[in-house]
């Protein structure tokens, strides 16, 4: 059984374990100094105290059970953050993005699933977070206390600065804290002509700066701060729009190279290099006539390297990026980036473990951990590159997001190895423990969204030692919109999976339905392959890839749901690939369901065949191989409903197999094991599976 390397424990981490033990029923208990349960739940939490809103990164990576080989993928982790005041959240305590729950509503923010978790406590008080781990036989709990301070106390008196562009706020105005400094300011970076101070000059240590809602604040260059324990947010009537930071780069392009990185003249609303910084309830817009010229200006709402940075409820519209970041424990929640422009070189949300360009503020520490990207909408990155790109971020969680419309040649999400290994034949930093869960991919509330549908996990550069391992992709919905014909590479859902020890389970892949447009080119839904077909510099070929209990549906004429290719060299071929309990449905596929020559097979493997186990999968077409069942009849009483943003819950419900379907009861129960495939202990909705109810696909009857 693996243990967590000590270097992966973040600074300031608190560990809690063995606080309560339970039987399989999940009942309570008290610590027992003599006899401990075989299974152990251990919580690690970063930032146990601080002013609201307090962002806490959790993980359970040190939890263990003698019944499993790799706890990261083999245990069921359920989190209760103890935040019963979550209803005071502006969103009512529920996620506004990502997959819906079985009741049609999106899940509560007070509950988490998986080895990695995060929560933002938005009200002062003392909370108790609980982790329950289950190995299919026994469960155990661990608890940790979180103390959230009142920001009006932490930033009492003149430690709070209240700002309005329209004039000095009245002391009696609603939302102005007692004793706060009150100022008129119109500019972030001191570019105003009226002599008022710049907002940037107010961003000092142990300070809270609040901008008035419904008003605009100009920025023409960048606002840099090294302050720590800093909050920048909003005050005033909550029915008004968030304070607007307007980018209008009047500065002429300098002769020769730009002063920032020699390619672009980069500007950011706030460049952050301190620790424990919160930016919240702000809106970034800009002069699109200038910003769209990628040879001159780009505008990124937040940049910098920081320890414990929280971006909460930020909106970037018509900019080049929501954030370009580096550091540990970066948390981005309930934010949005739309209509991004600025050309290649810009990313909707970018984060890296290490960086070398100090002029851009990328000074984050090596071995960065604890990134949490939760509840965000990144819906239009066609004018730039990827929606989300991260490099070398271990212990990274991407959950409850809606991602759509990336640049046709780029990705909705690309989680990459550490570029510090670029060009090295050995010694690259291992990027590990990545959880991609509960997202909606390829669909957003912005109408039909053409663009790339790619999700990628692999090295940053070809031929470099940038290993990546332990990737968990589960409970996601991946959709090709019904009218879209422009996805690069066809219906490529999840590709470039060059990591070691990867699990793709309990996810739903929905292709275009018949009659919705011209057939797309062949593309795999799940693709295990070496990214560039090159292991010369020590990039490991993908191994131990477990594809379990997924539901894949399409009416395409040419559709591949799974591809495990042998790449250019035999050494590059994936090994240890397991397909188990998947429900593949492609009634219009023109080729046999299983093959290793040509394109368009529902399941495609290169020759020689790298797949070592296929068990109880279903294909609608004739197949080869005794471990794949061939069914000619549909598992649904009526045809599945094509998904849109508004009817997503109904579409998912229509994919639940009919009571008399062959999909019910035909799955192979996957029990905990120290050497076999990972157990499948829950379904698409995070509900526990049982040995008697195991069915094919992501949804239980």
Secondary structure by P-SEA (a helix, b strand, c coil): cccccccccccbbbbbccccccccccccccccccccccbbbbbbbccccccccbbbbbbcccccccccccccccbbbbbbcccccccccccccccccccccccccccccccccccccccccccbbbbbbbbbbbcccbbbbbbbbbbbcccccccccccbbbbbccccccccccccccccbbbbbcccccccccccccccccccccbbbbbbccbbbbbcbbbbbccccbbbbcccccccccccbbbbccccccccccccccccbbbbcccccccbbbbcbbbbbcccccccccccccccccccccccccccbbbbccccccccccccbbbbccccccccccccccccbbbbcccccccccccccccccccccccccccccccccccbbbcccccccccbbbbcccccccccbbbbccccccccccccccccccccccccccccccccccccbbbbbccccccccccccbbbbcbbbbbcccccccccccccccccccccccccccbbbbcccccccccccbbbccccccccccccccccccccccccbbbbbbccccccccccccccccccccccccccbbbbbbccccccccccccccccbbbccccccccccccccccccccccbbbbcccccccccccccccaaaaaaaaacccccccccccccccccccccccccccccccccccccccccccccc
